[in-house]
Amino acid sequence: MKEEYKGILNEWLENPSWREYFEKAPSEKCKKVIALGFVYSELETEEILDELEVAEKELVLVDWQYLYKHAHGPEKKRIHDRIVELGGEI
């Protein structure tokens, strides 16, 4: 992860709720997606979005189910659809 990204991630992780969400992720790949999501929310660049899309391809069902629990809005629907594609349940 780029140094610039690490600084943003560390700022997010100062919040105990976000830290718990990040630390309890079921895998390192899921943590990477969460971290990139934090960074994207700050910078909103195509580069980060591309990295996020690549990282999401490595997630397994349990990761998606974890992300679903904490998602909201349109993101929750997108995650739900991915869980269904993988044959999982909510």
C-alpha positions as CSV (number, residue, x, y, z in Angstrom):
1,M,0.0,0.0,0.0
2,K,1.3,3.4,-0.9
3,E,2.6,5.7,1.9
4,E,-0.1,8.2,1.0
5,Y,-2.7,5.6,1.5
6,K,-1.3,4.4,4.8
7,G,-1.6,7.9,6.2
8,I,-5.3,8.0,5.3
9,L,-5.9,4.5,6.6
10,N,-4.3,5.4,9.9
11,E,-6.5,8.4,10.2
12,W,-9.6,6.3,9.7
13,L,-8.3,3.7,12.2
14,E,-8.1,6.4,15.0
15,N,-11.9,5.9,15.2
16,P,-12.5,2.8,17.4
17,S,-15.5,1.7,15.4
18,W,-13.7,1.8,12.1
19,R,-10.7,0.1,13.7
20,E,-12.8,-2.7,15.0
21,Y,-14.5,-3.1,11.6
22,F,-11.1,-3.3,9.9
23,E,-9.4,-5.6,12.5
24,K,-12.3,-8.1,12.7
25,A,-12.3,-8.6,8.9
26,P,-12.2,-12.4,8.1
27,S,-9.1,-12.2,5.9
28,E,-6.2,-10.0,4.8
29,K,-7.8,-9.7,1.4
30,C,-11.0,-8.3,3.0
31,K,-8.9,-5.9,5.1
32,K,-7.3,-4.7,1.9
33,V,-10.7,-4.0,0.4
34,I,-11.8,-2.1,3.5
35,A,-8.6,-0.1,3.5
36,L,-8.9,0.8,-0.1
37,G,-12.6,1.8,0.5
38,F,-11.4,4.2,3.2
39,V,-8.8,5.7,0.9
40,Y,-11.3,5.9,-2.0
41,S,-13.7,7.8,0.2
42,E,-11.1,10.5,0.8
43,L,-9.4,10.7,-2.7
44,E,-12.0,9.4,-5.1
45,T,-9.5,8.6,-7.9
46,E,-9.8,6.2,-10.8
47,E,-6.5,4.6,-9.7
48,I,-7.9,3.6,-6.3
49,L,-11.2,2.5,-7.8
50,D,-9.3,0.2,-10.2
51,E,-7.2,-1.2,-7.3
52,L,-10.4,-1.8,-5.4
53,E,-12.1,-3.6,-8.2
54,V,-9.0,-5.9,-8.6
55,A,-8.9,-6.6,-4.9
56,E,-12.6,-7.4,-4.7
57,K,-12.1,-10.2,-7.3
58,E,-10.0,-12.0,-4.7
59,L,-12.7,-12.0,-2.0
60,V,-14.5,-15.2,-1.0
61,L,-18.0,-15.6,0.3
62,V,-17.3,-15.1,4.0
63,D,-15.5,-11.8,3.1
64,W,-18.6,-10.6,1.1
65,Q,-20.9,-11.6,4.0
66,Y,-18.8,-9.6,6.4
67,L,-18.8,-6.5,4.2
68,Y,-22.6,-6.9,3.8
69,K,-23.1,-6.6,7.5
70,H,-21.5,-3.2,7.5
71,A,-22.6,-1.8,4.2
72,H,-25.4,0.7,3.5
73,G,-27.2,2.3,0.5
74,P,-26.4,1.1,-3.0
75,E,-23.3,-0.6,-1.8
76,K,-25.3,-3.0,0.2
77,K,-27.4,-4.0,-2.8
78,R,-24.2,-4.6,-4.9
79,I,-22.7,-6.7,-2.2
80,H,-25.9,-8.7,-1.8
81,D,-25.9,-9.4,-5.5
82,R,-22.3,-10.7,-5.3
83,I,-23.2,-13.0,-2.4
84,V,-26.1,-14.4,-4.4
85,E,-23.8,-14.9,-7.4
86,L,-21.5,-17.0,-5.1
87,G,-24.4,-19.1,-3.9
88,G,-24.4,-17.7,-0.4
89,E,-27.1,-16.5,1.9
90,I,-27.5,-13.3,3.9
